[in-house]
Amino acid sequence: MVAGTQVNDLTPSEMHASLARSSALVGDAEGTMHHLDHISQALSGNPALAAQMAEIRELLESEDLGDAAHELKDLVGDAHEHEGHGH
């Protein structure tokens, strides 16, 4: 589903983070925000991830999609760790 991602080990938050990053890379701020909303709902109990998502929202609001995509790449790994799939 998401290029370069091992699908059988993909959590819902990782999937949305990957889709948000893909949306940012193609310039779709609205789509990016949509997927970020899903991540926020799933990971609302983690203050560090909430701060990271707030930073991404600020980047999106300032139309800095390149930096948002970079931060979303980091969020994919962080979401993976948070949801108990650490290696």
PyMOL Python script that loads the backbone (N, CA, C, O; Angstrom):
from pymol import cmd

cmd.read_pdbstr("""\
ATOM      1  N   MET A   1       0.820  -1.194   0.000  1.00  0.00           N
ATOM      2  CA  MET A   1       0.000   0.000   0.000  1.00  0.00           C
ATOM      3  C   MET A   1       0.863   1.256   0.000  1.00  0.00           C
ATOM      4  O   MET A   1       0.685   2.134  -0.845  1.00  0.00           O
ATOM      5  N   VAL A   2       1.791   1.345   0.938  1.00  0.00           N
ATOM      6  CA  VAL A   2       2.660   2.511   1.013  1.00  0.00           C
ATOM      7  C   VAL A   2       4.042   2.070   0.564  1.00  0.00           C
ATOM      8  O   VAL A   2       4.646   1.192   1.181  1.00  0.00           O
ATOM      9  N   ALA A   3       4.538   2.662  -0.488  1.00  0.00           N
ATOM     10  CA  ALA A   3       5.818   2.261  -1.051  1.00  0.00           C
ATOM     11  C   ALA A   3       6.933   2.340  -0.027  1.00  0.00           C
ATOM     12  O   ALA A   3       7.065   3.328   0.695  1.00  0.00           O
ATOM     13  N   GLY A   4       7.734   1.282   0.024  1.00  0.00           N
ATOM     14  CA  GLY A   4       8.868   1.270   0.924  1.00  0.00           C
ATOM     15  C   GLY A   4       8.528   0.943   2.352  1.00  0.00           C
ATOM     16  O   GLY A   4       9.375   1.106   3.231  1.00  0.00           O
ATOM     17  N   THR A   5       7.321   0.487   2.622  1.00  0.00           N
ATOM     18  CA  THR A   5       6.892   0.185   3.982  1.00  0.00           C
ATOM     19  C   THR A   5       6.497  -1.281   4.068  1.00  0.00           C
ATOM     20  O   THR A   5       5.791  -1.794   3.200  1.00  0.00           O
ATOM     21  N   GLN A   6       6.951  -1.945   5.107  1.00  0.00           N
ATOM     22  CA  GLN A   6       6.587  -3.327   5.338  1.00  0.00           C
ATOM     23  C   GLN A   6       5.149  -3.347   5.843  1.00  0.00           C
ATOM     24  O   GLN A   6       4.897  -3.007   6.999  1.00  0.00           O
ATOM     25  N   VAL A   7       4.218  -3.736   5.006  1.00  0.00           N
ATOM     26  CA  VAL A   7       2.795  -3.604   5.288  1.00  0.00           C
ATOM     27  C   VAL A   7       2.341  -4.498   6.438  1.00  0.00           C
ATOM     28  O   VAL A   7       1.476  -4.084   7.209  1.00  0.00           O
ATOM     29  N   ASN A   8       2.887  -5.707   6.588  1.00  0.00           N
ATOM     30  CA  ASN A   8       2.399  -6.607   7.619  1.00  0.00           C
ATOM     31  C   ASN A   8       2.748  -6.132   9.028  1.00  0.00           C
ATOM     32  O   ASN A   8       2.220  -6.677   9.997  1.00  0.00           O
ATOM     33  N   ASP A   9       3.605  -5.151   9.170  1.00  0.00           N
ATOM     34  CA  ASP A   9       3.995  -4.628  10.474  1.00  0.00           C
ATOM     35  C   ASP A   9       3.567  -3.165  10.618  1.00  0.00           C
ATOM     36  O   ASP A   9       4.068  -2.453  11.488  1.00  0.00           O
ATOM     37  N   LEU A  10       2.655  -2.726   9.779  1.00  0.00           N
ATOM     38  CA  LEU A  10       2.257  -1.325   9.714  1.00  0.00           C
ATOM     39  C   LEU A  10       1.091  -1.057  10.662  1.00  0.00           C
ATOM     40  O   LEU A  10       0.040  -1.690  10.557  1.00  0.00           O
ATOM     41  N   THR A  11       1.283  -0.110  11.593  1.00  0.00           N
ATOM     42  CA  THR A  11       0.198   0.275  12.491  1.00  0.00           C
ATOM     43  C   THR A  11      -0.673   1.316  11.794  1.00  0.00           C
ATOM     44  O   THR A  11      -0.234   1.934  10.824  1.00  0.00           O
ATOM     45  N   PRO A  12      -1.899   1.518  12.271  1.00  0.00           N
ATOM     46  CA  PRO A  12      -2.753   2.546  11.664  1.00  0.00           C
ATOM     47  C   PRO A  12      -2.103   3.943  11.691  1.00  0.00           C
ATOM     48  O   PRO A  12      -2.204   4.692  10.720  1.00  0.00           O
ATOM     49  N   SER A  13      -1.449   4.283  12.789  1.00  0.00           N
ATOM     50  CA  SER A  13      -0.817   5.601  12.869  1.00  0.00           C
ATOM     51  C   SER A  13       0.339   5.726  11.890  1.00  0.00           C
ATOM     52  O   SER A  13       0.543   6.782  11.292  1.00  0.00           O
ATOM     53  N   GLU A  14       1.098   4.639  11.727  1.00  0.00           N
ATOM     54  CA  GLU A  14       2.181   4.658  10.745  1.00  0.00           C
ATOM     55  C   GLU A  14       1.621   4.826   9.335  1.00  0.00           C
ATOM     56  O   GLU A  14       2.170   5.568   8.521  1.00  0.00           O
ATOM     57  N   MET A  15       0.522   4.129   9.061  1.00  0.00           N
ATOM     58  CA  MET A  15      -0.097   4.234   7.744  1.00  0.00           C
ATOM     59  C   MET A  15      -0.516   5.684   7.482  1.00  0.00           C
ATOM     60  O   MET A  15      -0.238   6.232   6.416  1.00  0.00           O
ATOM     61  N   HIS A  16      -1.187   6.302   8.463  1.00  0.00           N
ATOM     62  CA  HIS A  16      -1.636   7.684   8.264  1.00  0.00           C
ATOM     63  C   HIS A  16      -0.444   8.648   8.183  1.00  0.00           C
ATOM     64  O   HIS A  16      -0.482   9.612   7.419  1.00  0.00           O
ATOM     65  N   ALA A  17       0.598   8.395   8.956  1.00  0.00           N
ATOM     66  CA  ALA A  17       1.785   9.246   8.878  1.00  0.00           C
ATOM     67  C   ALA A  17       2.435   9.124   7.499  1.00  0.00           C
ATOM     68  O   ALA A  17       2.885  10.120   6.930  1.00  0.00           O
ATOM     69  N   SER A  18       2.483   7.910   6.967  1.00  0.00           N
ATOM     70  CA  SER A  18       3.048   7.705   5.633  1.00  0.00           C
ATOM     71  C   SER A  18       2.193   8.376   4.565  1.00  0.00           C
ATOM     72  O   SER A  18       2.718   9.005   3.646  1.00  0.00           O
ATOM     73  N   LEU A  19       0.866   8.239   4.689  1.00  0.00           N
ATOM     74  CA  LEU A  19      -0.029   8.878   3.734  1.00  0.00           C
ATOM     75  C   LEU A  19       0.025  10.400   3.853  1.00  0.00           C
ATOM     76  O   LEU A  19      -0.055  11.106   2.848  1.00  0.00           O
ATOM     77  N   ALA A  20       0.159  10.904   5.078  1.00  0.00           N
ATOM     78  CA  ALA A  20       0.296  12.349   5.277  1.00  0.00           C
ATOM     79  C   ALA A  20       1.568  12.848   4.610  1.00  0.00           C
ATOM     80  O   ALA A  20       1.563  13.892   3.958  1.00  0.00           O
ATOM     81  N   ARG A  21       2.661  12.100   4.772  1.00  0.00           N
ATOM     82  CA  ARG A  21       3.929  12.492   4.154  1.00  0.00           C
ATOM     83  C   ARG A  21       3.806  12.489   2.626  1.00  0.00           C
ATOM     84  O   ARG A  21       4.280  13.408   1.958  1.00  0.00           O
ATOM     85  N   SER A  22       3.174  11.461   2.087  1.00  0.00           N
ATOM     86  CA  SER A  22       2.971  11.401   0.633  1.00  0.00           C
ATOM     87  C   SER A  22       2.149  12.595   0.154  1.00  0.00           C
ATOM     88  O   SER A  22       2.445  13.185  -0.884  1.00  0.00           O
ATOM     89  N   SER A  23       1.118  12.944   0.916  1.00  0.00           N
ATOM     90  CA  SER A  23       0.291  14.104   0.547  1.00  0.00           C
ATOM     91  C   SER A  23       1.121  15.387   0.568  1.00  0.00           C
ATOM     92  O   SER A  23       1.002  16.227  -0.324  1.00  0.00           O
ATOM     93  N   ALA A  24       1.957  15.529   1.590  1.00  0.00           N
ATOM     94  CA  ALA A  24       2.805  16.727   1.685  1.00  0.00           C
ATOM     95  C   ALA A  24       3.779  16.792   0.515  1.00  0.00           C
ATOM     96  O   ALA A  24       4.024  17.868  -0.032  1.00  0.00           O
ATOM     97  N   LEU A  25       4.330  15.657   0.134  1.00  0.00           N
ATOM     98  CA  LEU A  25       5.305  15.627  -0.963  1.00  0.00           C
ATOM     99  C   LEU A  25       4.698  16.029  -2.296  1.00  0.00           C
ATOM    100  O   LEU A  25       5.405  16.536  -3.168  1.00  0.00           O
ATOM    101  N   VAL A  26       3.386  15.810  -2.471  1.00  0.00           N
ATOM    102  CA  VAL A  26       2.733  16.208  -3.719  1.00  0.00           C
ATOM    103  C   VAL A  26       2.017  17.550  -3.595  1.00  0.00           C
ATOM    104  O   VAL A  26       1.307  17.968  -4.510  1.00  0.00           O
ATOM    105  N   GLY A  27       2.207  18.226  -2.453  1.00  0.00           N
ATOM    106  CA  GLY A  27       1.647  19.567  -2.291  1.00  0.00           C
ATOM    107  C   GLY A  27       0.206  19.611  -1.833  1.00  0.00           C
ATOM    108  O   GLY A  27      -0.455  20.638  -1.987  1.00  0.00           O
ATOM    109  N   ASP A  28      -0.297  18.526  -1.274  1.00  0.00           N
ATOM    110  CA  ASP A  28      -1.682  18.454  -0.829  1.00  0.00           C
ATOM    111  C   ASP A  28      -1.765  18.705   0.681  1.00  0.00           C
ATOM    112  O   ASP A  28      -1.804  17.761   1.472  1.00  0.00           O
ATOM    113  N   ALA A  29      -1.792  19.972   1.070  1.00  0.00           N
ATOM    114  CA  ALA A  29      -1.830  20.333   2.492  1.00  0.00           C
ATOM    115  C   ALA A  29      -3.109  19.837   3.162  1.00  0.00           C
ATOM    116  O   ALA A  29      -3.072  19.399   4.312  1.00  0.00           O
ATOM    117  N   GLU A  30      -4.226  19.900   2.465  1.00  0.00           N
ATOM    118  CA  GLU A  30      -5.503  19.451   3.027  1.00  0.00           C
ATOM    119  C   GLU A  30      -5.473  17.948   3.312  1.00  0.00           C
ATOM    120  O   GLU A  30      -5.912  17.508   4.375  1.00  0.00           O
ATOM    121  N   GLY A  31      -4.964  17.173   2.377  1.00  0.00           N
ATOM    122  CA  GLY A  31      -4.845  15.731   2.579  1.00  0.00           C
ATOM    123  C   GLY A  31      -3.887  15.404   3.713  1.00  0.00           C
ATOM    124  O   GLY A  31      -4.126  14.487   4.498  1.00  0.00           O
ATOM    125  N   THR A  32      -2.805  16.160   3.790  1.00  0.00           N
ATOM    126  CA  THR A  32      -1.843  15.969   4.868  1.00  0.00           C
ATOM    127  C   THR A  32      -2.508  16.206   6.212  1.00  0.00           C
ATOM    128  O   THR A  32      -2.334  15.420   7.144  1.00  0.00           O
ATOM    129  N   MET A  33      -3.263  17.279   6.312  1.00  0.00           N
ATOM    130  CA  MET A  33      -3.944  17.615   7.561  1.00  0.00           C
ATOM    131  C   MET A  33      -4.978  16.546   7.928  1.00  0.00           C
ATOM    132  O   MET A  33      -5.141  16.211   9.102  1.00  0.00           O
ATOM    133  N   HIS A  34      -5.667  16.017   6.927  1.00  0.00           N
ATOM    134  CA  HIS A  34      -6.655  14.963   7.166  1.00  0.00           C
ATOM    135  C   HIS A  34      -5.998  13.759   7.848  1.00  0.00           C
ATOM    136  O   HIS A  34      -6.508  13.253   8.848  1.00  0.00           O
ATOM    137  N   HIS A  35      -4.882  13.312   7.310  1.00  0.00           N
ATOM    138  CA  HIS A  35      -4.200  12.152   7.887  1.00  0.00           C
ATOM    139  C   HIS A  35      -3.590  12.488   9.250  1.00  0.00           C
ATOM    140  O   HIS A  35      -3.542  11.638  10.139  1.00  0.00           O
ATOM    141  N   LEU A  36      -3.134  13.711   9.407  1.00  0.00           N
ATOM    142  CA  LEU A  36      -2.592  14.135  10.699  1.00  0.00           C
ATOM    143  C   LEU A  36      -3.683  14.112  11.775  1.00  0.00           C
ATOM    144  O   LEU A  36      -3.410  13.802  12.935  1.00  0.00           O
ATOM    145  N   ASP A  37      -4.908  14.440  11.389  1.00  0.00           N
ATOM    146  CA  ASP A  37      -6.034  14.363  12.332  1.00  0.00           C
ATOM    147  C   ASP A  37      -6.234  12.935  12.831  1.00  0.00           C
ATOM    148  O   ASP A  37      -6.494  12.720  14.014  1.00  0.00           O
ATOM    149  N   HIS A  38      -6.114  11.963  11.935  1.00  0.00           N
ATOM    150  CA  HIS A  38      -6.252  10.560  12.335  1.00  0.00           C
ATOM    151  C   HIS A  38      -5.144  10.162  13.310  1.00  0.00           C
ATOM    152  O   HIS A  38      -5.393   9.448  14.282  1.00  0.00           O
ATOM    153  N   ILE A  39      -3.938  10.619  13.053  1.00  0.00           N
ATOM    154  CA  ILE A  39      -2.816  10.310  13.931  1.00  0.00           C
ATOM    155  C   ILE A  39      -3.054  10.934  15.303  1.00  0.00           C
ATOM    156  O   ILE A  39      -2.809  10.303  16.331  1.00  0.00           O
ATOM    157  N   SER A  40      -3.528  12.165  15.311  1.00  0.00           N
ATOM    158  CA  SER A  40      -3.788  12.864  16.575  1.00  0.00           C
ATOM    159  C   SER A  40      -4.786  12.105  17.437  1.00  0.00           C
ATOM    160  O   SER A  40      -4.618  12.012  18.652  1.00  0.00           O
ATOM    161  N   GLN A  41      -5.809  11.571  16.819  1.00  0.00           N
ATOM    162  CA  GLN A  41      -6.820  10.810  17.558  1.00  0.00           C
ATOM    163  C   GLN A  41      -6.213   9.542  18.150  1.00  0.00           C
ATOM    164  O   GLN A  41      -6.480   9.199  19.301  1.00  0.00           O
ATOM    165  N   ALA A  42      -5.408   8.858  17.370  1.00  0.00           N
ATOM    166  CA  ALA A  42      -4.855   7.579  17.812  1.00  0.00           C
ATOM    167  C   ALA A  42      -3.769   7.728  18.872  1.00  0.00           C
ATOM    168  O   ALA A  42      -3.624   6.874  19.746  1.00  0.00           O
ATOM    169  N   LEU A  43      -3.004   8.819  18.789  1.00  0.00           N
ATOM    170  CA  LEU A  43      -1.852   8.974  19.669  1.00  0.00           C
ATOM    171  C   LEU A  43      -1.998  10.149  20.627  1.00  0.00           C
ATOM    172  O   LEU A  43      -1.002  10.740  21.046  1.00  0.00           O
ATOM    173  N   SER A  44      -3.223  10.483  20.971  1.00  0.00           N
ATOM    174  CA  SER A  44      -3.469  11.673  21.795  1.00  0.00           C
ATOM    175  C   SER A  44      -2.869  11.585  23.193  1.00  0.00           C
ATOM    176  O   SER A  44      -2.675  12.618  23.834  1.00  0.00           O
ATOM    177  N   GLY A  45      -2.571  10.394  23.682  1.00  0.00           N
ATOM    178  CA  GLY A  45      -2.050  10.255  25.030  1.00  0.00           C
ATOM    179  C   GLY A  45      -0.554  10.448  25.164  1.00  0.00           C
ATOM    180  O   GLY A  45      -0.018  10.292  26.262  1.00  0.00           O
ATOM    181  N   ASN A  46       0.134  10.777  24.097  1.00  0.00           N
ATOM    182  CA  ASN A  46       1.590  10.916  24.137  1.00  0.00           C
ATOM    183  C   ASN A  46       1.971  12.379  23.928  1.00  0.00           C
ATOM    184  O   ASN A  46       1.864  12.885  22.811  1.00  0.00           O
ATOM    185  N   PRO A  47       2.418  13.074  24.991  1.00  0.00           N
ATOM    186  CA  PRO A  47       2.737  14.505  24.884  1.00  0.00           C
ATOM    187  C   PRO A  47       3.856  14.818  23.880  1.00  0.00           C
ATOM    188  O   PRO A  47       3.810  15.847  23.207  1.00  0.00           O
ATOM    189  N   ALA A  48       4.851  13.942  23.776  1.00  0.00           N
ATOM    190  CA  ALA A  48       5.952  14.191  22.840  1.00  0.00           C
ATOM    191  C   ALA A  48       5.454  14.146  21.401  1.00  0.00           C
ATOM    192  O   ALA A  48       5.829  14.980  20.578  1.00  0.00           O
ATOM    193  N   LEU A  49       4.605  13.162  21.106  1.00  0.00           N
ATOM    194  CA  LEU A  49       4.060  13.074  19.749  1.00  0.00           C
ATOM    195  C   LEU A  49       3.080  14.210  19.484  1.00  0.00           C
ATOM    196  O   LEU A  49       2.984  14.693  18.355  1.00  0.00           O
ATOM    197  N   ALA A  50       2.351  14.643  20.511  1.00  0.00           N
ATOM    198  CA  ALA A  50       1.427  15.770  20.341  1.00  0.00           C
ATOM    199  C   ALA A  50       2.201  17.029  19.974  1.00  0.00           C
ATOM    200  O   ALA A  50       1.769  17.802  19.119  1.00  0.00           O
ATOM    201  N   ALA A  51       3.346  17.234  20.623  1.00  0.00           N
ATOM    202  CA  ALA A  51       4.183  18.399  20.301  1.00  0.00           C
ATOM    203  C   ALA A  51       4.726  18.300  18.884  1.00  0.00           C
ATOM    204  O   ALA A  51       4.784  19.294  18.159  1.00  0.00           O
ATOM    205  N   GLN A  52       5.119  17.105  18.499  1.00  0.00           N
ATOM    206  CA  GLN A  52       5.642  16.882  17.148  1.00  0.00           C
ATOM    207  C   GLN A  52       4.548  17.167  16.102  1.00  0.00           C
ATOM    208  O   GLN A  52       4.814  17.785  15.072  1.00  0.00           O
ATOM    209  N   MET A  53       3.330  16.714  16.378  1.00  0.00           N
ATOM    210  CA  MET A  53       2.230  16.955  15.447  1.00  0.00           C
ATOM    211  C   MET A  53       1.859  18.436  15.395  1.00  0.00           C
ATOM    212  O   MET A  53       1.485  18.939  14.335  1.00  0.00           O
ATOM    213  N   ALA A  54       1.955  19.136  16.519  1.00  0.00           N
ATOM    214  CA  ALA A  54       1.683  20.578  16.533  1.00  0.00           C
ATOM    215  C   ALA A  54       2.697  21.305  15.655  1.00  0.00           C
ATOM    216  O   ALA A  54       2.344  22.236  14.933  1.00  0.00           O
ATOM    217  N   GLU A  55       3.950  20.880  15.719  1.00  0.00           N
ATOM    218  CA  GLU A  55       4.982  21.485  14.874  1.00  0.00           C
ATOM    219  C   GLU A  55       4.679  21.245  13.393  1.00  0.00           C
ATOM    220  O   GLU A  55       4.847  22.142  12.567  1.00  0.00           O
ATOM    221  N   ILE A  56       4.237  20.043  13.067  1.00  0.00           N
ATOM    222  CA  ILE A  56       3.898  19.722  11.674  1.00  0.00           C
ATOM    223  C   ILE A  56       2.716  20.576  11.223  1.00  0.00           C
ATOM    224  O   ILE A  56       2.710  21.075  10.098  1.00  0.00           O
ATOM    225  N   ARG A  57       1.720  20.750  12.085  1.00  0.00           N
ATOM    226  CA  ARG A  57       0.572  21.600  11.741  1.00  0.00           C
ATOM    227  C   ARG A  57       1.015  23.042  11.444  1.00  0.00           C
ATOM    228  O   ARG A  57       0.531  23.674  10.505  1.00  0.00           O
ATOM    229  N   GLU A  58       1.941  23.540  12.265  1.00  0.00           N
ATOM    230  CA  GLU A  58       2.453  24.897  12.031  1.00  0.00           C
ATOM    231  C   GLU A  58       3.148  24.986  10.679  1.00  0.00           C
ATOM    232  O   GLU A  58       2.982  25.969   9.958  1.00  0.00           O
ATOM    233  N   LEU A  59       3.918  23.973  10.336  1.00  0.00           N
ATOM    234  CA  LEU A  59       4.594  23.959   9.033  1.00  0.00           C
ATOM    235  C   LEU A  59       3.575  23.940   7.897  1.00  0.00           C
ATOM    236  O   LEU A  59       3.750  24.621   6.886  1.00  0.00           O
ATOM    237  N   LEU A  60       2.516  23.161   8.066  1.00  0.00           N
ATOM    238  CA  LEU A  60       1.476  23.095   7.038  1.00  0.00           C
ATOM    239  C   LEU A  60       0.761  24.434   6.899  1.00  0.00           C
ATOM    240  O   LEU A  60       0.481  24.885   5.789  1.00  0.00           O
ATOM    241  N   GLU A  61       0.468  25.064   8.034  1.00  0.00           N
ATOM    242  CA  GLU A  61      -0.221  26.358   7.999  1.00  0.00           C
ATOM    243  C   GLU A  61       0.637  27.437   7.343  1.00  0.00           C
ATOM    244  O   GLU A  61       0.112  28.370   6.735  1.00  0.00           O
ATOM    245  N   SER A  62       1.962  27.305   7.470  1.00  0.00           N
ATOM    246  CA  SER A  62       2.851  28.271   6.824  1.00  0.00           C
ATOM    247  C   SER A  62       3.247  27.820   5.419  1.00  0.00           C
ATOM    248  O   SER A  62       4.125  28.405   4.785  1.00  0.00           O
ATOM    249  N   GLU A  63       2.572  26.758   4.945  1.00  0.00           N
ATOM    250  CA  GLU A  63       2.770  26.216   3.602  1.00  0.00           C
ATOM    251  C   GLU A  63       4.196  25.727   3.359  1.00  0.00           C
ATOM    252  O   GLU A  63       4.687  25.783   2.231  1.00  0.00           O
ATOM    253  N   ASP A  64       4.853  25.254   4.395  1.00  0.00           N
ATOM    254  CA  ASP A  64       6.191  24.685   4.287  1.00  0.00           C
ATOM    255  C   ASP A  64       6.060  23.164   4.213  1.00  0.00           C
ATOM    256  O   ASP A  64       6.390  22.451   5.161  1.00  0.00           O
ATOM    257  N   LEU A  65       5.573  22.685   3.072  1.00  0.00           N
ATOM    258  CA  LEU A  65       5.267  21.269   2.917  1.00  0.00           C
ATOM    259  C   LEU A  65       6.522  20.407   2.892  1.00  0.00           C
ATOM    260  O   LEU A  65       6.473  19.251   3.311  1.00  0.00           O
ATOM    261  N   GLY A  66       7.631  20.931   2.418  1.00  0.00           N
ATOM    262  CA  GLY A  66       8.875  20.166   2.395  1.00  0.00           C
ATOM    263  C   GLY A  66       9.343  19.807   3.786  1.00  0.00           C
ATOM    264  O   GLY A  66       9.684  18.655   4.054  1.00  0.00           O
ATOM    265  N   ASP A  67       9.363  20.796   4.683  1.00  0.00           N
ATOM    266  CA  ASP A  67       9.765  20.529   6.066  1.00  0.00           C
ATOM    267  C   ASP A  67       8.729  19.662   6.778  1.00  0.00           C
ATOM    268  O   ASP A  67       9.083  18.828   7.612  1.00  0.00           O
ATOM    269  N   ALA A  68       7.450  19.859   6.451  1.00  0.00           N
ATOM    270  CA  ALA A  68       6.404  19.025   7.044  1.00  0.00           C
ATOM    271  C   ALA A  68       6.617  17.568   6.640  1.00  0.00           C
ATOM    272  O   ALA A  68       6.479  16.668   7.469  1.00  0.00           O
ATOM    273  N   ALA A  69       6.951  17.331   5.371  1.00  0.00           N
ATOM    274  CA  ALA A  69       7.209  15.966   4.899  1.00  0.00           C
ATOM    275  C   ALA A  69       8.388  15.355   5.643  1.00  0.00           C
ATOM    276  O   ALA A  69       8.358  14.176   5.995  1.00  0.00           O
ATOM    277  N   HIS A  70       9.416  16.145   5.881  1.00  0.00           N
ATOM    278  CA  HIS A  70      10.584  15.654   6.620  1.00  0.00           C
ATOM    279  C   HIS A  70      10.197  15.270   8.046  1.00  0.00           C
ATOM    280  O   HIS A  70      10.601  14.215   8.535  1.00  0.00           O
ATOM    281  N   GLU A  71       9.425  16.111   8.708  1.00  0.00           N
ATOM    282  CA  GLU A  71       8.982  15.828  10.074  1.00  0.00           C
ATOM    283  C   GLU A  71       8.049  14.618  10.112  1.00  0.00           C
ATOM    284  O   GLU A  71       8.069  13.842  11.068  1.00  0.00           O
ATOM    285  N   LEU A  72       7.238  14.462   9.076  1.00  0.00           N
ATOM    286  CA  LEU A  72       6.340  13.312   9.015  1.00  0.00           C
ATOM    287  C   LEU A  72       7.116  12.013   8.855  1.00  0.00           C
ATOM    288  O   LEU A  72       6.693  10.971   9.355  1.00  0.00           O
ATOM    289  N   LYS A  73       8.237  12.067   8.168  1.00  0.00           N
ATOM    290  CA  LYS A  73       9.089  10.877   8.042  1.00  0.00           C
ATOM    291  C   LYS A  73       9.536  10.431   9.436  1.00  0.00           C
ATOM    292  O   LYS A  73       9.514   9.240   9.749  1.00  0.00           O
ATOM    293  N   ASP A  74       9.940  11.384  10.265  1.00  0.00           N
ATOM    294  CA  ASP A  74      10.330  11.065  11.639  1.00  0.00           C
ATOM    295  C   ASP A  74       9.140  10.542  12.444  1.00  0.00           C
ATOM    296  O   ASP A  74       9.285   9.633  13.262  1.00  0.00           O
ATOM    297  N   LEU A  75       7.970  11.120  12.207  1.00  0.00           N
ATOM    298  CA  LEU A  75       6.770  10.725  12.941  1.00  0.00           C
ATOM    299  C   LEU A  75       6.394   9.273  12.662  1.00  0.00           C
ATOM    300  O   LEU A  75       5.869   8.598  13.547  1.00  0.00           O
ATOM    301  N   VAL A  76       6.649   8.781  11.460  1.00  0.00           N
ATOM    302  CA  VAL A  76       6.341   7.386  11.132  1.00  0.00           C
ATOM    303  C   VAL A  76       7.062   6.457  12.105  1.00  0.00           C
ATOM    304  O   VAL A  76       6.451   5.553  12.675  1.00  0.00           O
ATOM    305  N   GLY A  77       8.360   6.681  12.291  1.00  0.00           N
ATOM    306  CA  GLY A  77       9.132   5.853  13.212  1.00  0.00           C
ATOM    307  C   GLY A  77       8.697   6.025  14.652  1.00  0.00           C
ATOM    308  O   GLY A  77       8.626   5.055  15.407  1.00  0.00           O
ATOM    309  N   ASP A  78       8.405   7.261  15.034  1.00  0.00           N
ATOM    310  CA  ASP A  78       7.983   7.527  16.409  1.00  0.00           C
ATOM    311  C   ASP A  78       6.633   6.873  16.702  1.00  0.00           C
ATOM    312  O   ASP A  78       6.417   6.356  17.798  1.00  0.00           O
ATOM    313  N   ALA A  79       5.732   6.895  15.730  1.00  0.00           N
ATOM    314  CA  ALA A  79       4.427   6.258  15.902  1.00  0.00           C
ATOM    315  C   ALA A  79       4.613   4.750  16.057  1.00  0.00           C
ATOM    316  O   ALA A  79       3.925   4.110  16.852  1.00  0.00           O
ATOM    317  N   HIS A  80       5.536   4.199  15.303  1.00  0.00           N
ATOM    318  CA  HIS A  80       5.816   2.767  15.378  1.00  0.00           C
ATOM    319  C   HIS A  80       6.283   2.399  16.789  1.00  0.00           C
ATOM    320  O   HIS A  80       5.815   1.419  17.368  1.00  0.00           O
ATOM    321  N   GLU A  81       7.193   3.179  17.327  1.00  0.00           N
ATOM    322  CA  GLU A  81       7.705   2.925  18.673  1.00  0.00           C
ATOM    323  C   GLU A  81       6.600   3.074  19.722  1.00  0.00           C
ATOM    324  O   GLU A  81       6.502   2.266  20.646  1.00  0.00           O
ATOM    325  N   HIS A  82       5.776   4.104  19.577  1.00  0.00           N
ATOM    326  CA  HIS A  82       4.713   4.372  20.554  1.00  0.00           C
ATOM    327  C   HIS A  82       3.686   3.251  20.606  1.00  0.00           C
ATOM    328  O   HIS A  82       3.171   2.930  21.677  1.00  0.00           O
ATOM    329  N   GLU A  83       3.391   2.663  19.472  1.00  0.00           N
ATOM    330  CA  GLU A  83       2.342   1.646  19.426  1.00  0.00           C
ATOM    331  C   GLU A  83       2.879   0.244  19.743  1.00  0.00           C
ATOM    332  O   GLU A  83       2.226  -0.759  19.454  1.00  0.00           O
ATOM    333  N   GLY A  84       4.083   0.190  20.343  1.00  0.00           N
ATOM    334  CA  GLY A  84       4.571  -1.059  20.885  1.00  0.00           C
ATOM    335  C   GLY A  84       5.225  -2.008  19.915  1.00  0.00           C
ATOM    336  O   GLY A  84       5.274  -3.212  20.165  1.00  0.00           O
ATOM    337  N   HIS A  85       5.727  -1.491  18.816  1.00  0.00           N
ATOM    338  CA  HIS A  85       6.380  -2.347  17.840  1.00  0.00           C
ATOM    339  C   HIS A  85       7.873  -2.075  17.746  1.00  0.00           C
ATOM    340  O   HIS A  85       8.472  -2.297  16.694  1.00  0.00           O
ATOM    341  N   GLY A  86       8.478  -1.605  18.812  1.00  0.00           N
ATOM    342  CA  GLY A  86       9.901  -1.276  18.791  1.00  0.00           C
ATOM    343  C   GLY A  86      10.756  -2.490  18.506  1.00  0.00           C
ATOM    344  O   GLY A  86      10.418  -3.610  18.890  1.00  0.00           O
ATOM    345  N   HIS A  87      11.880  -2.254  17.820  1.00  0.00           N
ATOM    346  CA  HIS A  87      12.781  -3.365  17.479  1.00  0.00           C
ATOM    347  C   HIS A  87      14.060  -3.253  18.252  1.00  0.00           C
ATOM    348  O   HIS A  87      14.947  -4.094  18.103  1.00  0.00           O
TER     349      HIS A  87
END
""", "prot")
cmd.dss("prot")
cmd.show_as("cartoon", "prot")
cmd.util.cbc("prot")
cmd.orient("prot")
